[in-house]
Amino acid sequence: MDHKLYESQVVIDNQRVMINILNNAISFLGDDDPTWTYSKYNLFGLTSPTQVFYDLFKELRGFVYDYTDGDLWIQSWVNYHMPDQVLKWHNHQWPIHGYISIEPHNTTTVFDNYVIDNKIGRVYIGPGNNPHEVRVIEPFDTPRITIGFDVTDKPHAANANLGMIPFPK
């Protein structure tokens, strides 16, 4: 198996608080879809004044270093979508991709060779360059909220991607 699933106790224990923080935080990003402006911010920087997102950052670091090793950098963003806005087939050009389900509703994430049932607190980590999409199983009337992230072990020269930050062990 090329991917791993983890369970975030931080999300399970603090889901409502995290949703409130994210509802507030995305207002700082303007009217653009926060998914496609990921290179302009890092979600953990945006939410850094909060203890719960600090705790999630530490927990995620443990999961990522269980999945891989080395010197790593991470970019992260929020996916905040209604049923007609969920992500269609797309890809990530980084060595590792993952996401954390905060308020996934009844959805799945479909990859070429497997399907992930999205549940509150579920963390998926797998290879990049693995096309996938979100499928709505049952309609919902509040945003579907996940945190997407990409990880690399190959730093790049400084550029306009403000979202990539060091991810120390």
Sequence and secondary structure as in RCSB ss.txt:
>XXXX:A:sequence
MDHKLYESQVVIDNQRVMINILNNAISFLGDDDPTWTYSKYNLFGLTSPTQVFYDLFKELRGFVYDYTDGDLWIQ
SWVNYHMPDQVLKWHNHQWPIHGYISIEPHNTTTVFDNYVIDNKIGRVYIGPGNNPHEVRVIEPFDTPRITIGFD
VTDKPHAANANLGMIPFPK
>XXXX:A:secstr
   EEEE HHHHHHHHHHHHHHHHHGGGGTTS TTTTGGG  HHHHTTT HHHHHHHHHHHHHHHHH  SS EEE
EEEEEE GGGS  SB   SSEEEEEEEE  SEEEEESS EEE  TTEEEEEESS  EEEEESS  SS EEEEEEE
EESS   S S TT EE   
